[in-house]
Amino acid sequence: MHNLTLALDAAWKVLLAGLILGAGLPALFAVGIRSLAYGTDGPTRRPVGTAAGYLCFALVLLGVALGITFIVASGFGKQLSVDGVLPTITDKG
């Protein structure tokens, strides 16, 4: 029974990562596009929509940068560690 619990725990982590990275970043990008459209819709400008759009794009760029950092770090024999608030590159070991 212990092995089943460990397998289900790992499966939930993989599912969550897949939802965040596989569907979450494109959905966030779409929300950013819609927010920019709301910010410039019609004769009046809405700065809240524009700011929300830029915030969404910044979060998407941050996710892409972390993904590239993960790939490059593993190519150099390092690993990306997110133990605290900021991710750090550490030696594998």
N, C-alpha and C positions, 0 to 999 in steps of 0.2 A: 504494500500500500504506500510505503514511503517513496518508492520509485515513481509511482503514478502522480503523487503530489509534486515531486520535483519536475516531472515532465510537463504537467499542466502549468506550473509556475513559469517555466521557460517558454512554453507556448504563448502564454499571455504577454510576456515581455516582447517576443517576436511580433505578435499581432499588433501590439501597441506601437512599436517602432515602425512597422509597416504602414499603419494608419497615419501616423504623424508625418513620416517622410514621404510615403508613397502617395497619399491623398491629401495630406494636410498642407504641404507647401504649395501645390498647385491651387488648392482651394483658397489659401491665403492670398495668392497672387490674383486670383479672380476677384476676391473681395477688394483688393487694392485697386484693380481696374474699375470696379463699380464705384468705389469711393471717389476716385478721380472724376468719373463721369458725374457723380452727384455734386461734386465741388464746383463744376463748371457748367451745370445744367441750366439752360435758360438765360435770361438777361441778368440775373443776379448771381454773384459768386458766393460760394459757401466755403470759407476757409477751413471749417472743421472737416469737411469731406476731403479736401486736398491734403490736409495734415494726416488724416487717417490713412489715406492711400499711400503716402510716403512712408508712414510707419509700417504698413504691411509690406511694402517693397524692401524696407530695411531689414525686417525680420526674415524675409525670403533670402536676401543676400547673405545674412548671417548664417542661415542654415546651409546654403551652398558653400560658403567659405569654410564652415566646420567640416563639411563632407570632403572638400578638397584637402583640407589639412589632415584629416584622418587617413586619406589615401596616400598622401605624400609622406606622412610620418611613418606609416607601416612600410613603405618602400625603403626608408632609411633605417629600418630595424628599431624604430621607436613606437610608442603607443600614445594615443590621445586619452588623457585621464580627465574625467569631470568629477573629481571628488568634492570640490568646493563650488564656489559660484562661477569662477573662471576656469575654462579648460586649459590644461597644461600638457606639454609634450614631455614624456618621461621615457627612460630606457626600459626595454622589455626585460623582465627578469623575475 
